[in-house]
Amino acid sequence: MMLPLDIPAAALLLVDVQRDLADPGGAWVRSGRDTPGPGQPPIGAWQRLCEVMRAAGRPVIFALTQLRADRADWALPDSYRDLPMDFLVEGRPGAALVDGLVRHPSDFAVVKKGLSAFQHTHLDRLLGNLGIRHCVVAGGTATGGLADTVRSGAPLGYELFIVQDAVFPSGSPFLRRLEVRADFTTVDEIARLAAQTPPAHAASSAVTALIVVDMQNDFLHRDGAMRRCGYSPLTDETAAEAIENNRLLANAVRSRGWPVVWAKVGQRPDGLDRATDDVVTKRLRPLLTQTEFMHRGVWGSELVDELNAQPQDIVLEKQGHSAFGFTSLHRTLRNLGVTHCLVTGGATTGCVSDTVREGIGLGYGVTVISDATYPPGSPYLDALSTIAEVVSTQEALTTLLDR
């Protein structure tokens, strides 16, 4: 049965194809750990994969572990620390590609400090920029870098295809434990698919999502903790304006069949899951100690009634500032095919700003709706305008949502 691999949407990801890890004379094998398999590492398979994917015009990405000599940036398991001090050190022979494998000028490289090629690297953004949905994965090890890369990439929404005859150590019994995360293929199958006429793709229309941040009773309602305790500059009139503009935007976005996301803070009463910075925590200490401010499940943490979230909307709970931080928002938007985000809510200098900045870093186009944010007229909107589009509700309704 033909694999559901779409070559025009695929990239080749070569993980840790370096001397210290993949070569029989490298530090990994010399230390007595698992070997590349009988004979030599599958260099010929890697070379062929590179040639096939380059000929098909597809990206080739090397994910390489490179460390400082003093190991200050070490993010590998502690069980690796008994390896030689020059193990995978940048610039040393062991960190170089295995002999016979050459990185072409058109290829890409991602430097990592731990096992996964996705963790704390720009790989996800790179793949997004390249329009990649499918990753052809080769290299190793079956229990290390390759395994962790597959386990990290699958939750991000990538379809992963492990080239089983281009993995080291060859024949590893651990490889099949990844079958819940990835499909398996061979070098010959990749070559056959790449040689076929690329399938026609229907043009996909861009999807925009409305992300509404912290439009909750404790922030906006006159009886909410922020206004009741004097922490908010909002009045009944300015709060009502922000609420009404968000209601209009939500209705317009729904009418296009696009998603509306309500991101709201909800924390444990003891604050153990709070993911805000100490400065904010100290400033709001009276609220945190004397009220149920942002406690999960209480009236103050609920959306204001006027916004009337609909069953098809997405309600996302967060414990920190950004709607993206430590939440499933990125994967949710990717599942929905979202490429652009309208961001509203508050506060402009805090949660809205962090959501905007993190969204841009993840590759989304972002537009801030100035009069659907709070506090009203914030001068910080000028700062956000240097990195994102800033428009009014009326401008959004007549231009952005009329595309």
DOTIMAR-531545 format. One line per field, with one value per residue (C-alpha): x negated, y, z negated; residue number from 1. Coordinates in nm, 3 decimals. Example, Ala and Ser with C-alpha at 12.3 -4.5 7.8 and 13.67 -1.06 7.14 Angstrom:
2
c1 <- [-1.230 / -1.367]
c2 <- [-0.450 / -0.106]
c3 <- [-0.780 / -0.714]
n <- [1 / 2]
This chain:
403
c1 <- [0.000 / -0.137 / -0.247 / -0.050 / -0.375 / -0.339 / -0.684 / -0.602 / -0.515 / -0.809 / -1.160 / -1.443 / -1.556 / -1.893 / -1.953 / -2.298 / -2.477 / -2.806 / -3.131 / -3.105 / -2.762 / -2.739 / -3.092 / -3.222 / -3.533 / -3.339 / -3.308 / -2.960 / -3.068 / -3.403 / -3.219 / -3.047 / -2.703 / -2.492 / -2.674 / -2.571 / -2.498 / -2.686 / -2.964 / -2.954 / -2.683 / -2.427 / -2.617 / -2.515 / -2.150 / -2.192 / -2.373 / -2.096 / -1.822 / -1.995 / -2.033 / -1.670 / -1.523 / -1.747 / -1.656 / -1.289 / -1.350 / -1.282 / -1.474 / -1.747 / -1.793 / -2.081 / -1.998 / -2.336 / -2.440 / -2.719 / -2.835 / -3.070 / -3.399 / -3.312 / -2.972 / -2.793 / -2.520 / -2.488 / -2.126 / -2.193 / -2.105 / -2.336 / -2.413 / -2.614 / -2.850 / -3.103 / -3.176 / -3.504 / -3.515 / -3.541 / -3.224 / -3.027 / -3.217 / -3.175 / -3.478 / -3.620 / -3.643 / -3.378 / -3.112 / -3.167 / -2.948 / -3.047 / -3.294 / -3.123 / -2.830 / -2.844 / -2.615 / -2.532 / -2.489 / -2.113 / -2.080 / -1.982 / -2.136 / -1.977 / -2.211 / -2.078 / -2.216 / -2.003 / -1.840 / -1.534 / -1.584 / -1.267 / -1.340 / -1.483 / -1.570 / -1.423 / -1.330 / -0.952 / -0.967 / -1.198 / -0.959 / -0.669 / -0.852 / -0.920 / -0.559 / -0.653 / -0.389 / -0.572 / -0.918 / -1.128 / -1.349 / -1.681 / -1.996 / -2.001 / -2.005 / -1.696 / -1.693 / -1.833 / -1.822 / -1.606 / -1.360 / -1.321 / -1.287 / -1.002 / -0.835 / -0.856 / -0.756 / -0.439 / -0.259 / -0.343 / -0.136 / -0.398 / -0.348 / -0.670 / -0.818 / -1.115 / -1.343 / -1.410 / -1.710 / -1.873 / -1.874 / -2.146 / -2.188 / -2.046 / -1.787 / -1.732 / -1.440 / -1.350 / -1.267 / -0.923 / -0.828 / -0.797 / -0.522 / -0.258 / -0.428 / -0.543 / -0.506 / -0.794 / -0.938 / -1.255 / -1.506 / -1.369 / -1.014 / -1.122 / -1.304 / -0.999 / -0.762 / -1.001 / -1.029 / -0.655 / -0.476 / -0.399 / -0.029 / 0.173 / 0.260 / 0.577 / 0.504 / 0.583 / 0.745 / 0.584 / 0.758 / 0.766 / 0.834 / 0.952 / 0.758 / 0.927 / 0.702 / 0.823 / 1.169 / 1.269 / 1.478 / 1.182 / 1.029 / 1.333 / 1.638 / 1.693 / 1.714 / 1.406 / 1.092 / 0.885 / 1.139 / 1.274 / 0.928 / 0.812 / 0.565 / 0.740 / 0.790 / 1.104 / 1.441 / 1.784 / 1.774 / 1.427 / 1.485 / 1.816 / 1.644 / 1.381 / 1.646 / 1.872 / 1.590 / 1.486 / 1.845 / 1.864 / 1.534 / 1.627 / 1.954 / 1.781 / 1.508 / 1.764 / 1.963 / 1.658 / 1.632 / 1.308 / 1.219 / 1.267 / 1.031 / 1.099 / 0.775 / 0.838 / 0.630 / 0.726 / 0.495 / 0.492 / 0.587 / 0.244 / 0.071 / -0.149 / -0.073 / -0.109 / -0.344 / -0.376 / -0.689 / -0.779 / -0.740 / -0.374 / -0.319 / -0.461 / -0.262 / 0.062 / -0.010 / 0.294 / 0.519 / 0.354 / 0.368 / 0.697 / 0.924 / 0.995 / 0.826 / 0.799 / 0.876 / 0.995 / 1.371 / 1.477 / 1.685 / 1.387 / 1.206 / 1.508 / 1.558 / 1.781 / 2.142 / 2.179 / 1.925 / 2.135 / 1.885 / 2.045 / 2.016 / 1.793 / 1.551 / 1.230 / 1.189 / 0.826 / 0.702 / 0.359 / 0.155 / -0.079 / -0.079 / -0.096 / 0.192 / -0.078 / -0.294 / -0.256 / 0.075 / 0.203 / 0.282 / 0.007 / 0.107 / 0.477 / 0.422 / 0.206 / 0.481 / 0.723 / 0.492 / 0.463 / 0.198 / 0.310 / 0.426 / 0.634 / 0.539 / 0.757 / 0.809 / 0.561 / 0.350 / 0.176 / -0.163 / -0.129 / 0.068 / 0.160 / -0.199 / -0.335 / -0.076 / -0.159 / -0.534 / -0.523 / -0.274 / -0.504 / -0.796 / -0.595 / -0.532 / -0.183 / -0.085 / 0.059 / 0.296 / 0.379 / 0.724 / 0.653 / 0.997 / 1.073 / 0.779 / 0.745 / 0.651 / 0.796 / 0.561 / 0.250 / -0.067 / -0.216 / -0.013 / -0.278 / -0.541 / -0.335 / -0.289 / -0.661 / -0.622 / -0.255 / 0.027 / 0.250 / 0.600 / 0.933 / 1.237 / 1.406 / 1.098 / 1.085 / 1.452 / 1.432 / 1.095 / 0.937 / 1.261 / 1.383 / 1.097]
c2 <- [0.000 / 0.337 / 0.555 / 0.877 / 1.069 / 1.392 / 1.465 / 1.826 / 1.898 / 1.705 / 1.772 / 1.532 / 1.557 / 1.396 / 1.366 / 1.336 / 1.195 / 1.287 / 1.102 / 1.082 / 0.919 / 0.733 / 0.624 / 0.291 / 0.474 / 0.754 / 0.822 / 0.672 / 0.326 / 0.339 / 0.394 / 0.057 / 0.190 / 0.059 / 0.042 / 0.168 / -0.197 / -0.462 / -0.310 / 0.062 / 0.323 / 0.362 / 0.644 / 0.526 / 0.542 / 0.897 / 1.004 / 0.862 / 1.025 / 1.361 / 1.322 / 1.213 / 1.494 / 1.762 / 1.645 / 1.674 / 2.029 / 1.939 / 2.076 / 1.873 / 1.965 / 1.846 / 1.844 / 1.838 / 1.831 / 2.081 / 2.173 / 2.418 / 2.276 / 2.359 / 2.184 / 2.488 / 2.444 / 2.070 / 1.949 / 1.581 / 1.311 / 1.290 / 0.931 / 1.075 / 1.270 / 0.989 / 1.030 / 1.207 / 1.580 / 1.658 / 1.458 / 1.654 / 1.973 / 2.229 / 2.245 / 1.911 / 1.617 / 1.417 / 1.683 / 1.685 / 1.498 / 1.136 / 1.090 / 1.074 / 1.296 / 1.655 / 1.944 / 2.134 / 2.514 / 2.474 / 2.252 / 2.375 / 2.309 / 2.321 / 2.316 / 2.150 / 2.101 / 1.808 / 1.509 / 1.645 / 1.858 / 2.049 / 2.137 / 2.488 / 2.523 / 2.709 / 2.388 / 2.428 / 2.783 / 2.676 / 2.400 / 2.642 / 2.895 / 2.620 / 2.501 / 2.156 / 1.916 / 1.584 / 1.500 / 1.214 / 1.126 / 0.938 / 0.921 / 0.820 / 0.707 / 0.490 / 0.554 / 0.906 / 1.200 / 1.040 / 0.900 / 1.228 / 1.425 / 1.200 / 1.217 / 1.599 / 1.650 / 1.442 / 1.657 / 1.966 / 1.826 / 1.693 / 1.366 / 1.174 / 0.897 / 0.706 / 0.561 / 0.232 / 0.133 / 0.472 / 0.461 / 0.367 / 0.140 / -0.077 / -0.330 / -0.166 / -0.331 / 0.010 / 0.156 / -0.004 / 0.165 / 0.481 / 0.337 / 0.520 / 0.847 / 0.780 / 0.567 / 0.360 / 0.365 / 0.277 / 0.456 / 0.279 / 0.387 / 0.751 / 0.738 / 0.585 / 0.849 / 1.132 / 1.009 / 1.023 / 1.327 / 1.546 / 1.538 / 1.846 / 2.058 / 2.256 / 2.610 / 2.637 / 2.956 / 3.137 / 3.093 / 3.370 / 3.312 / 3.561 / 3.519 / 3.701 / 3.731 / 3.770 / 3.916 / 3.792 / 3.925 / 3.989 / 4.219 / 4.394 / 4.378 / 4.657 / 4.390 / 4.208 / 4.201 / 4.440 / 4.722 / 4.663 / 4.687 / 4.986 / 4.811 / 4.892 / 5.222 / 5.085 / 5.253 / 5.113 / 5.296 / 5.186 / 4.827 / 4.823 / 4.948 / 4.675 / 4.410 / 4.529 / 4.544 / 4.191 / 4.075 / 4.229 / 4.076 / 3.732 / 3.735 / 3.844 / 3.581 / 3.307 / 3.419 / 3.339 / 2.994 / 3.088 / 2.997 / 3.215 / 3.137 / 3.262 / 3.249 / 3.297 / 3.268 / 2.989 / 2.893 / 2.672 / 2.852 / 2.772 / 2.922 / 2.620 / 2.632 / 3.009 / 3.091 / 3.467 / 3.657 / 3.756 / 4.129 / 4.087 / 3.845 / 4.095 / 4.385 / 4.189 / 4.025 / 4.179 / 4.039 / 3.700 / 3.667 / 3.838 / 3.741 / 3.448 / 3.638 / 3.414 / 3.097 / 2.825 / 2.773 / 3.088 / 3.377 / 3.612 / 3.382 / 3.338 / 3.533 / 3.838 / 3.745 / 3.978 / 3.787 / 3.470 / 3.211 / 2.968 / 2.587 / 2.592 / 2.837 / 2.723 / 2.809 / 2.780 / 2.800 / 2.944 / 2.991 / 3.264 / 3.564 / 3.440 / 3.241 / 3.029 / 2.966 / 2.616 / 2.566 / 2.368 / 2.683 / 2.643 / 2.284 / 2.379 / 2.659 / 2.432 / 2.167 / 2.435 / 2.562 / 2.906 / 3.138 / 3.474 / 3.583 / 3.880 / 3.950 / 4.141 / 4.167 / 4.271 / 4.389 / 4.553 / 4.564 / 4.216 / 3.918 / 4.069 / 4.171 / 3.831 / 3.654 / 3.877 / 3.831 / 3.457 / 3.416 / 3.606 / 3.390 / 3.080 / 3.209 / 3.357 / 3.686 / 3.899 / 4.195 / 4.375 / 4.534 / 4.858 / 4.944 / 4.584 / 4.579 / 4.729 / 4.959 / 5.190 / 5.413 / 5.245 / 5.413 / 5.062 / 5.003 / 5.214 / 4.966 / 4.674 / 4.852 / 4.809 / 4.431 / 4.375 / 4.542 / 4.754 / 4.846 / 4.948 / 4.724 / 4.903 / 4.866 / 4.497 / 4.449 / 4.629 / 4.511 / 4.211 / 4.019 / 4.109 / 3.941]
c3 <- [0.000 / 0.098 / -0.188 / -0.240 / -0.202 / -0.005 / 0.137 / 0.241 / -0.122 / -0.269 / -0.396 / -0.477 / -0.839 / -0.913 / -1.286 / -1.449 / -1.144 / -1.310 / -1.368 / -1.747 / -1.724 / -1.392 / -1.313 / -1.448 / -1.565 / -1.732 / -2.103 / -2.124 / -2.006 / -2.182 / -2.510 / -2.472 / -2.385 / -2.096 / -1.765 / -1.421 / -1.332 / -1.136 / -0.933 / -0.864 / -0.929 / -0.644 / -0.478 / -0.132 / -0.234 / -0.365 / -0.050 / 0.168 / -0.039 / -0.007 / 0.370 / 0.416 / 0.207 / 0.357 / 0.708 / 0.613 / 0.495 / 0.133 / -0.166 / -0.331 / -0.696 / -0.914 / -1.287 / -1.457 / -1.821 / -1.886 / -2.237 / -2.403 / -2.521 / -2.882 / -2.848 / -2.985 / -2.723 / -2.787 / -2.756 / -2.698 / -2.953 / -3.253 / -3.154 / -2.863 / -3.088 / -3.110 / -2.739 / -2.647 / -2.721 / -2.349 / -2.271 / -2.007 / -2.088 / -1.812 / -1.584 / -1.700 / -1.456 / -1.639 / -1.582 / -1.205 / -0.959 / -0.903 / -0.622 / -0.283 / -0.379 / -0.252 / -0.330 / -0.010 / -0.005 / 0.043 / -0.265 / -0.609 / -0.949 / -1.293 / -1.591 / -1.904 / -2.253 / -2.362 / -2.200 / -2.018 / -1.708 / -1.802 / -2.164 / -2.208 / -1.837 / -1.539 / -1.356 / -1.392 / -1.258 / -0.973 / -0.868 / -0.886 / -0.669 / -0.415 / -0.414 / -0.540 / -0.672 / -0.626 / -0.760 / -0.626 / -0.923 / -0.914 / -1.124 / -1.488 / -1.744 / -1.773 / -2.149 / -2.143 / -1.904 / -1.637 / -1.891 / -2.078 / -1.754 / -1.642 / -1.983 / -1.981 / -1.618 / -1.626 / -1.889 / -1.682 / -1.397 / -1.158 / -0.973 / -1.032 / -0.816 / -0.956 / -0.687 / -0.861 / -0.644 / -0.705 / -1.086 / -1.331 / -1.509 / -1.233 / -1.339 / -1.676 / -1.860 / -1.998 / -1.658 / -1.644 / -1.969 / -1.761 / -1.538 / -1.743 / -1.644 / -1.288 / -0.976 / -0.843 / -0.494 / -0.303 / -0.086 / 0.222 / 0.141 / 0.097 / 0.431 / 0.602 / 0.464 / 0.550 / 0.909 / 0.960 / 1.094 / 0.792 / 0.705 / 0.783 / 0.483 / 0.451 / 0.345 / -0.023 / -0.143 / -0.433 / -0.767 / -1.026 / -1.396 / -1.656 / -1.981 / -2.268 / -2.573 / -2.933 / -2.875 / -3.219 / -3.506 / -3.735 / -3.473 / -3.324 / -3.549 / -3.802 / -4.074 / -3.947 / -4.161 / -3.947 / -3.937 / -4.286 / -4.441 / -4.234 / -4.007 / -3.678 / -3.489 / -3.322 / -3.367 / -3.287 / -2.954 / -2.843 / -2.955 / -2.766 / -2.450 / -2.459 / -2.528 / -2.246 / -1.992 / -2.082 / -2.045 / -1.697 / -1.594 / -1.726 / -1.533 / -1.213 / -1.244 / -1.310 / -1.003 / -0.790 / -0.943 / -1.115 / -1.474 / -1.780 / -2.068 / -2.420 / -2.619 / -2.989 / -3.303 / -3.542 / -3.826 / -4.132 / -4.456 / -4.601 / -4.295 / -4.228 / -3.856 / -3.827 / -3.538 / -3.576 / -3.667 / -4.022 / -3.951 / -3.863 / -4.149 / -4.401 / -4.257 / -4.276 / -4.612 / -4.787 / -4.515 / -4.526 / -4.904 / -4.988 / -4.696 / -4.466 / -4.182 / -3.875 / -4.068 / -3.835 / -3.833 / -4.023 / -3.887 / -3.850 / -3.606 / -3.378 / -3.056 / -3.089 / -3.011 / -2.713 / -2.508 / -2.509 / -2.386 / -2.140 / -2.142 / -1.832 / -1.994 / -2.160 / -2.527 / -2.632 / -2.989 / -3.057 / -3.372 / -3.249 / -3.019 / -2.661 / -2.514 / -2.346 / -2.652 / -2.799 / -2.614 / -2.314 / -2.113 / -1.853 / -1.774 / -1.771 / -1.520 / -1.307 / -1.307 / -1.186 / -0.911 / -1.069 / -0.927 / -1.065 / -1.410 / -1.519 / -1.880 / -2.127 / -2.503 / -2.764 / -2.902 / -2.611 / -2.784 / -2.931 / -2.807 / -2.470 / -2.405 / -2.502 / -2.286 / -1.988 / -2.023 / -2.073 / -1.786 / -1.551 / -1.663 / -1.576 / -1.225 / -1.238 / -1.082 / -1.362 / -1.369 / -1.693 / -1.716 / -1.901 / -2.041 / -2.135 / -2.375 / -2.721 / -2.880 / -2.611 / -2.415 / -2.554 / -2.421 / -2.407 / -2.092 / -1.919 / -2.030 / -1.903 / -1.570 / -1.504 / -1.490 / -1.403 / -1.215 / -1.441 / -1.321 / -1.469 / -1.498 / -1.210 / -0.991 / -1.071 / -0.992 / -0.659 / -0.532 / -0.708 / -0.744 / -0.395 / -0.209]
n <- [1 / 2 / 3 / 4 / 5 / 6 / 7 / 8 / 9 / 10 / 11 / 12 / 13 / 14 / 15 / 16 / 17 / 18 / 19 / 20 / 21 / 22 / 23 / 24 / 25 / 26 / 27 / 28 / 29 / 30 / 31 / 32 / 33 / 34 / 35 / 36 / 37 / 38 / 39 / 40 / 41 / 42 / 43 / 44 / 45 / 46 / 47 / 48 / 49 / 50 / 51 / 52 / 53 / 54 / 55 / 56 / 57 / 58 / 59 / 60 / 61 / 62 / 63 / 64 / 65 / 66 / 67 / 68 / 69 / 70 / 71 / 72 / 73 / 74 / 75 / 76 / 77 / 78 / 79 / 80 / 81 / 82 / 83 / 84 / 85 / 86 / 87 / 88 / 89 / 90 / 91 / 92 / 93 / 94 / 95 / 96 / 97 / 98 / 99 / 100 / 101 / 102 / 103 / 104 / 105 / 106 / 107 / 108 / 109 / 110 / 111 / 112 / 113 / 114 / 115 / 116 / 117 / 118 / 119 / 120 / 121 / 122 / 123 / 124 / 125 / 126 / 127 / 128 / 129 / 130 / 131 / 132 / 133 / 134 / 135 / 136 / 137 / 138 / 139 / 140 / 141 / 142 / 143 / 144 / 145 / 146 / 147 / 148 / 149 / 150 / 151 / 152 / 153 / 154 / 155 / 156 / 157 / 158 / 159 / 160 / 161 / 162 / 163 / 164 / 165 / 166 / 167 / 168 / 169 / 170 / 171 / 172 / 173 / 174 / 175 / 176 / 177 / 178 / 179 / 180 / 181 / 182 / 183 / 184 / 185 / 186 / 187 / 188 / 189 / 190 / 191 / 192 / 193 / 194 / 195 / 196 / 197 / 198 / 199 / 200 / 201 / 202 / 203 / 204 / 205 / 206 / 207 / 208 / 209 / 210 / 211 / 212 / 213 / 214 / 215 / 216 / 217 / 218 / 219 / 220 / 221 / 222 / 223 / 224 / 225 / 226 / 227 / 228 / 229 / 230 / 231 / 232 / 233 / 234 / 235 / 236 / 237 / 238 / 239 / 240 / 241 / 242 / 243 / 244 / 245 / 246 / 247 / 248 / 249 / 250 / 251 / 252 / 253 / 254 / 255 / 256 / 257 / 258 / 259 / 260 / 261 / 262 / 263 / 264 / 265 / 266 / 267 / 268 / 269 / 270 / 271 / 272 / 273 / 274 / 275 / 276 / 277 / 278 / 279 / 280 / 281 / 282 / 283 / 284 / 285 / 286 / 287 / 288 / 289 / 290 / 291 / 292 / 293 / 294 / 295 / 296 / 297 / 298 / 299 / 300 / 301 / 302 / 303 / 304 / 305 / 306 / 307 / 308 / 309 / 310 / 311 / 312 / 313 / 314 / 315 / 316 / 317 / 318 / 319 / 320 / 321 / 322 / 323 / 324 / 325 / 326 / 327 / 328 / 329 / 330 / 331 / 332 / 333 / 334 / 335 / 336 / 337 / 338 / 339 / 340 / 341 / 342 / 343 / 344 / 345 / 346 / 347 / 348 / 349 / 350 / 351 / 352 / 353 / 354 / 355 / 356 / 357 / 358 / 359 / 360 / 361 / 362 / 363 / 364 / 365 / 366 / 367 / 368 / 369 / 370 / 371 / 372 / 373 / 374 / 375 / 376 / 377 / 378 / 379 / 380 / 381 / 382 / 383 / 384 / 385 / 386 / 387 / 388 / 389 / 390 / 391 / 392 / 393 / 394 / 395 / 396 / 397 / 398 / 399 / 400 / 401 / 402 / 403]
